Amino acid sequence: MSKKRLKRRKLKENLFNKRRLVILNEDTFEETFSLKLTLMNVFVVATLGAIIITFVTTFIIAFTPLREFIPGYSSSKLKKDAMELALKSDSLSRALKKNEAYIQSIQKVLTGELEYAKFNKDSILSAADEVPSQADLSASKQELELREQVAKEEKNPLSTSPKGRKQDTKK
């Protein structure tokens, strides 16, 4: 046999040969514990133990407040505070726009560009609120007819044929 085969056979024998683990009391040489093992069993148990420890550690870090100690993760309190500050800054920017519009209109009145009789504080404040215009969302006559046609086709799917549909669309 070649040297490679001999090495493989010897390795296989070493992995699967049974060995005995014995724990003795040193004073009395009494056997406290004994266990029959192979190197393969020890390797498998050690690998499974490492995998289990890795999963447990990952689970603990991912689902407990310990993740806040890892760089890059922010605390939940910090996220909550950031959200509140964003909302406050948004409302403050709206108030600032209203005040700026009010001050500009007062400056126009003071410089004489605008007559005092035409000045209305409420109209200026409402002009600062940019409200989008309402679009006409009512259905047109063609759309209503199409809806009726689709409803009829859904009620009787077997009675309509592809030819019938083509004829309906030509009308």
C-alpha positions in Angstrom: 0.0 0.0 0.0 1.0 3.5 -0.6 2.1 5.9 2.2 -1.1 8.0 1.8 -3.3 5.0 2.4 -1.4 4.0 5.4 -1.6 7.5 6.9 -5.4 7.6 6.2 -5.9 4.2 7.8 -3.8 5.2 10.9 -5.8 8.4 11.2 -9.1 6.6 10.9 -8.0 4.1 13.6 -6.9 6.9 15.9 -10.2 8.8 15.4 -12.4 5.7 16.0 -10.4 3.8 18.6 -12.1 3.7 22.0 -10.3 5.3 24.8 -11.2 5.5 28.5 -11.4 8.6 30.5 -11.0 7.8 34.2 -11.1 10.2 37.1 -9.4 8.9 40.3 -9.3 10.0 43.9 -5.6 10.7 44.3 -5.4 9.7 47.9 -7.1 6.4 47.7 -6.8 5.7 43.9 -10.5 5.0 43.9 -12.2 5.4 40.6 -14.6 8.3 40.8 -15.8 8.5 37.2 -15.1 6.7 34.0 -16.2 7.3 30.4 -15.4 5.5 27.1 -14.7 8.0 24.3 -13.3 8.2 20.8 -11.5 11.2 19.4 -14.3 11.7 16.9 -16.9 11.9 19.7 -14.8 14.5 21.5 -14.4 16.5 18.3 -18.2 16.4 17.5 -19.1 17.4 21.1 -16.6 20.2 21.2 -17.9 21.5 17.8 -21.5 21.4 18.8 -20.7 23.1 22.1 -18.9 25.9 20.3 -21.9 26.4 17.9 -24.4 26.4 20.8 -22.3 28.9 22.8 -22.1 31.1 19.7 -25.9 31.0 19.1 -26.7 31.7 22.8 -24.3 34.6 22.9 -25.7 36.1 19.7 -29.3 35.7 21.0 -28.4 37.4 24.3 -26.7 40.3 22.6 -29.5 40.7 19.9 -32.5 40.6 22.2 -31.3 42.3 25.4 -30.1 45.8 26.2 -26.5 44.5 26.0 -26.5 45.5 22.3 -26.3 49.1 23.3 -22.7 48.6 24.4 -21.6 47.5 20.8 -20.4 50.4 18.8 -22.8 51.4 16.0 -26.0 50.5 17.9 -27.9 53.3 19.5 -30.1 53.1 22.6 -33.9 53.1 22.4 -34.0 56.2 24.6 -31.7 58.0 22.1 -34.0 57.0 19.2 -37.1 58.2 21.1 -35.4 61.5 21.9 -34.3 62.0 18.3 -37.9 61.4 17.1 -39.3 64.0 19.6 -36.7 66.5 18.6 -37.5 66.0 14.9 -41.2 66.7 15.6 -40.4 69.8 17.7 -38.1 71.2 15.0 -40.7 70.7 12.4 -43.3 72.5 14.4 -40.9 75.3 15.2 -40.0 75.7 11.5 -43.7 76.1 10.7 -44.1 78.7 13.4 -41.0 80.5 12.1 -42.5 80.7 8.6 -45.7 82.2 10.0 -43.8 84.8 12.0 -41.6 85.7 9.1 -44.7 86.2 6.8 -46.3 88.4 9.5 -43.1 90.5 10.0 -42.7 91.0 6.2 -46.3 92.2 5.9 -45.8 94.6 8.8 -42.6 95.9 7.2 -44.6 96.5 4.0 -47.2 98.5 6.0 -44.5 100.5 7.8 -42.6 101.4 4.6 -45.9 102.3 2.9 -45.9 99.6 0.2 -49.2 98.3 1.5 -52.2 100.3 2.7 -53.2 99.7 6.3 -56.9 99.2 5.4 -56.0 96.1 3.3 -53.9 94.6 6.1 -55.4 91.5 7.7 -53.4 89.4 10.2 -55.5 86.3 9.7 -55.2 86.3 5.9 -51.4 86.6 6.3 -51.2 83.7 8.7 -53.5 81.6 6.5 -51.3 82.4 3.5 -48.3 81.0 5.4 -50.0 77.7 5.7 -49.5 76.1 2.3 -52.5 73.9 1.9 -52.5 71.9 -1.3 -55.5 72.5 -3.5 -58.2 69.8 -3.7 -58.4 67.9 -7.0 -61.7 66.8 -8.5 -61.9 63.1 -7.5 -65.4 62.4 -8.8 -65.7 59.7 -11.4 -66.4 60.7 -15.0 -69.2 59.3 -17.1 -66.8 57.0 -19.0 -65.3 55.7 -15.8 -68.7 54.9 -14.4 -69.6 53.0 -17.6 -66.4 51.0 -17.4 -67.1 50.1 -13.7 -70.5 48.8 -14.7 -69.1 46.7 -17.5 -66.4 45.2 -15.2 -69.0 44.4 -12.6 -71.2 42.6 -15.2 -68.2 40.6 -16.4 -67.3 39.6 -12.8 -70.9 38.4 -12.2 -71.0 36.3 -15.4 -67.4 35.3 -16.3 -68.4 32.3 -18.4 -71.1 34.0 -20.5 -68.7 36.6 -22.0 -66.3 35.5 -24.7 -63.2 37.3 -26.0 -65.2 38.3 -29.1 -67.9 39.9 -27.0 -65.3 41.9 -25.1 -63.8 43.2 -28.3 -67.2 44.2 -29.6 -68.0 46.0 -26.3 -64.9 48.0 -26.5 -65.5 49.2 -30.1 -68.9 50.7 -29.1 
